Amino acid sequence: MARATSDLVSAFAVEQTVGADVLPSWNVAPTDDVRIVTERFSHEAPVRRLATAKWGLVPVWAKDPKIGSRMINARRETILEKPAFRKAAVKRRALVPADGYYEWEKSPEGKIPTYLYSGKQDPLAFAGLYEFWPDPALPEDHEHKWLLSVTIITTKATDALGHIHDRTPLIIPPDLYADWLDPKLSDGADVAQLLDAVPEPTLTPRVVSTEVNSVRNNGPQLIEPASA
């Protein structure tokens, strides 16, 4: 995600911005900080916020935050069942803004890095779940007592993208932002119905340089078409 905070505020009708700013990145890696959009009640009214979270969900019951590195994704088919995700699925849903994402297509010559993006929805909004984890080593009043973390929901790829990878982030269209973030939507059956209503995205694949294979590399050149 390389968008400025002001761009995200406008795109997602954000009312409050909290947390540290995040530098532009074209190669976001698990456990990196990312921006998320949430909606929570404040003085009995829902407020839409842009916050900063660690990518990799840390359940409230976790003993060690390192577990987050194994929970960067949650399968759409099981989020209402898995202990790590089921409470967040009905209480703590988020949008994770993104310009696009990478997948690696298998080929006889090896894995081909492919950047997927949309020319219509700008930016994309991945469906996410977030949690607050209390650090037992810190006092209750410490400013970093609560770690905010997020996981991205994935779903089965459509036929058009399935040849690249069998899974894809679940992408929420703008007309469903309010429904997805609605803090009053807290019944599992209603969440399942909303998940079923999310349409298949129309994305464009672009083969890019293998430079993206290393998280040490960053910059806008990573999403440019690979040289022939």
C-alpha positions as CSV (number, residue, x, y, z in Angstrom):
1,M,0.0,0.0,0.0
2,A,1.5,3.3,-1.1
3,R,-1.4,5.6,-0.5
4,A,-1.2,8.7,1.8
5,T,-3.3,8.8,4.9
6,S,-5.4,11.6,3.4
7,D,-6.2,9.4,0.4
8,L,-7.4,6.6,2.6
9,V,-9.5,8.9,4.7
10,S,-11.3,10.1,1.6
11,A,-11.7,6.6,0.0
12,F,-13.2,5.0,3.1
13,A,-15.1,8.0,4.6
14,V,-12.9,7.8,7.7
15,E,-13.9,10.0,10.7
16,Q,-11.0,9.4,13.0
17,T,-7.3,8.5,12.4
18,V,-5.4,6.7,15.2
19,G,-2.1,5.0,15.5
20,A,1.3,5.7,13.9
21,D,1.5,6.5,10.2
22,V,2.7,3.7,7.9
23,L,5.3,4.4,5.2
24,P,4.5,3.6,1.6
25,S,5.4,0.0,0.7
26,W,5.2,-2.1,-2.5
27,N,6.3,-5.3,-0.7
28,V,4.4,-5.7,2.6
29,A,5.5,-8.7,4.5
30,P,3.8,-10.7,7.4
31,T,4.2,-8.9,10.8
32,D,4.6,-5.5,9.1
33,D,2.4,-2.7,10.2
34,V,-0.6,-2.0,7.9
35,R,-3.5,0.4,7.9
36,I,-7.0,-0.9,8.6
37,V,-10.5,0.6,8.6
38,T,-12.8,-0.3,11.5
39,E,-16.1,0.9,12.9
40,R,-16.7,1.0,16.6
41,F,-19.2,2.6,18.9
42,S,-18.2,5.8,20.7
43,H,-20.7,7.5,22.9
44,E,-23.4,5.2,21.5
45,A,-22.7,6.2,17.9
46,P,-20.6,4.2,15.4
47,V,-17.3,5.9,14.4
48,R,-15.2,4.9,11.4
49,R,-11.5,4.8,12.1
50,L,-8.3,4.4,10.3
51,A,-5.9,2.6,12.5
52,T,-2.5,0.9,12.4
53,A,-2.3,-2.9,13.0
54,K,0.3,-5.7,12.9
55,W,-0.4,-8.1,10.0
56,G,-0.8,-11.4,11.7
57,L,-3.7,-11.9,14.1
58,V,-2.8,-12.5,17.8
59,P,-5.8,-13.9,19.6
60,V,-6.6,-12.4,23.0
61,W,-5.8,-15.8,24.6
62,A,-2.4,-16.2,23.0
63,K,0.6,-16.5,25.4
64,D,3.1,-15.2,22.8
65,P,2.5,-12.6,20.1
66,K,4.8,-14.5,17.7
67,I,1.7,-16.7,16.9
68,G,0.6,-13.9,14.7
69,S,3.2,-14.8,12.0
70,R,1.1,-18.0,11.5
71,M,-2.2,-16.2,11.3
72,I,-1.7,-13.7,8.5
73,N,-4.7,-15.3,6.6
74,A,-8.1,-16.8,7.6
75,R,-10.1,-19.0,5.3
76,R,-13.5,-17.6,4.5
77,E,-15.0,-21.0,4.8
78,T,-14.1,-21.5,8.4
79,I,-13.8,-18.1,10.1
80,L,-17.1,-18.7,12.0
81,E,-15.8,-22.0,13.4
82,K,-12.1,-21.6,14.1
83,P,-11.4,-20.5,17.8
84,A,-8.8,-17.9,16.7
85,F,-11.3,-16.1,14.4
86,R,-14.9,-16.8,15.3
87,K,-15.3,-14.1,17.9
88,A,-13.6,-11.5,15.6
89,A,-15.8,-12.6,12.7
90,V,-18.9,-11.3,14.5
91,K,-17.4,-8.5,16.5
92,R,-14.2,-7.1,14.9
93,R,-14.3,-7.0,11.1
94,A,-12.1,-4.6,9.2
95,L,-11.1,-3.4,5.8
96,V,-7.5,-3.6,4.8
97,P,-6.7,-1.1,2.0
98,A,-4.4,-2.3,-0.8
99,D,-3.3,-1.2,-4.2
100,G,-3.0,-4.9,-5.2
101,Y,-1.3,-8.1,-4.2
102,Y,1.2,-10.7,-5.4
103,E,0.7,-14.3,-6.2
104,W,3.2,-16.8,-7.6
105,E,2.1,-18.9,-10.6
106,K,3.7,-22.3,-10.9
107,S,5.4,-23.0,-14.3
108,P,8.0,-25.5,-15.6
109,E,10.6,-22.7,-15.2
110,G,9.7,-22.0,-11.6
111,K,7.3,-19.7,-9.8
112,I,6.3,-16.6,-11.7
113,P,5.6,-13.5,-9.5
114,T,2.3,-11.9,-10.6
115,Y,0.8,-8.6,-9.4
116,L,-3.0,-8.5,-9.3
117,Y,-4.8,-5.2,-9.3
118,S,-8.1,-3.6,-10.3
119,G,-8.6,-0.7,-12.7
120,K,-12.1,-0.1,-11.3
121,Q,-12.0,-0.3,-7.5
122,D,-9.4,2.1,-6.3
123,P,-8.0,1.2,-3.8
124,L,-8.9,-2.4,-3.1
125,A,-10.4,-3.3,0.3
126,F,-9.5,-6.8,1.7
127,A,-11.8,-8.3,4.2
128,G,-10.0,-8.5,7.6
129,L,-10.6,-9.5,11.2
130,Y,-8.8,-7.7,14.0
131,E,-8.0,-8.4,17.7
132,F,-6.6,-6.6,20.7
133,W,-3.9,-8.6,22.6
134,P,-2.9,-7.5,26.1
135,D,0.8,-7.7,26.8
136,P,1.2,-9.4,30.2
137,A,4.6,-7.9,30.7
138,L,3.3,-4.3,30.7
139,P,1.2,-2.5,33.3
140,E,-2.5,-1.8,32.6
141,D,-1.9,1.9,32.0
142,H,1.0,1.5,29.6
143,E,0.5,3.1,26.1
144,H,1.6,-0.1,24.4
145,K,-0.4,-2.5,26.6
146,W,-2.7,-3.6,23.8
147,L,-1.4,-4.9,20.5
148,L,-3.8,-4.4,17.6
149,S,-3.4,-7.1,14.9
150,V,-5.2,-8.2,11.8
151,T,-5.7,-11.1,9.5
152,I,-6.8,-11.1,5.9
153,I,-9.7,-13.4,4.9
154,T,-9.0,-15.5,1.8
155,T,-11.4,-17.3,-0.4
156,K,-11.3,-19.8,-3.4
157,A,-10.0,-18.0,-6.5
158,T,-12.3,-17.6,-9.5
159,D,-11.7,-19.5,-12.7
160,A,-10.1,-16.5,-14.2
161,L,-7.5,-16.3,-11.4
162,G,-7.4,-19.9,-10.3
163,H,-4.6,-20.8,-12.7
164,I,-2.3,-18.4,-10.8
165,H,-3.2,-19.5,-7.3
166,D,-6.1,-21.4,-5.8
167,R,-6.7,-18.8,-3.0
168,T,-7.3,-15.0,-3.2
169,P,-8.0,-12.3,-0.7
170,L,-11.7,-11.7,-0.1
171,I,-12.3,-8.2,-1.6
172,I,-15.2,-6.1,-0.3
173,P,-16.7,-3.8,-2.9
174,P,-17.5,-0.2,-1.9
175,D,-21.3,-0.7,-1.8
176,L,-20.7,-3.3,1.0
177,Y,-18.2,-1.4,3.1
178,A,-20.9,-0.2,5.5
179,D,-22.4,-3.6,5.9
180,W,-19.0,-5.3,6.5
181,L,-18.0,-2.8,9.1
182,D,-21.4,-2.4,10.8
183,P,-20.7,-3.1,14.6
184,K,-24.4,-4.0,15.0
185,L,-24.0,-7.0,12.6
186,S,-23.1,-9.6,15.3
187,D,-25.0,-12.7,14.4
188,G,-23.1,-15.5,12.9
189,A,-25.8,-16.4,10.4
190,D,-26.0,-12.8,9.3
191,V,-22.3,-12.6,8.8
192,A,-22.4,-15.8,6.8
193,Q,-25.1,-14.3,4.6
194,L,-23.0,-11.2,4.0
195,L,-20.0,-13.3,3.1
196,D,-22.2,-15.1,0.5
197,A,-23.2,-11.7,-0.9
198,V,-19.6,-10.6,-1.7
199,P,-19.2,-10.7,-5.5
200,E,-16.3,-12.1,-7.4
201,P,-13.7,-9.4,-8.1
202,T,-12.5,-8.4,-11.6
203,L,-8.7,-8.2,-11.3
204,T,-5.9,-7.8,-13.9
205,P,-2.8,-10.0,-13.6
206,R,0.6,-8.5,-14.5
207,V,3.9,-10.6,-14.5
208,V,6.5,-8.6,-12.5
209,S,10.2,-9.0,-11.7
210,T,11.5,-11.7,-9.4
211,E,12.9,-8.8,-7.4
212,V,9.7,-8.9,-5.4
213,N,10.6,-12.4,-4.1
214,S,12.8,-10.8,-1.4
215,V,11.2,-8.7,1.3
216,R,14.4,-6.6,1.4
217,N,13.4,-5.1,-1.9
218,N,10.9,-2.3,-2.1
219,G,9.8,0.5,-4.4
220,P,7.3,1.2,-7.2
221,Q,9.5,-0.7,-9.7
222,L,8.2,-3.9,-8.1
223,I,4.8,-3.6,-9.6
224,E,6.0,-2.7,-13.1
225,P,5.8,-5.3,-15.9
226,A,8.8,-7.7,-16.0
227,S,11.4,-7.1,-18.7
228,A,11.1,-9.6,-21.5
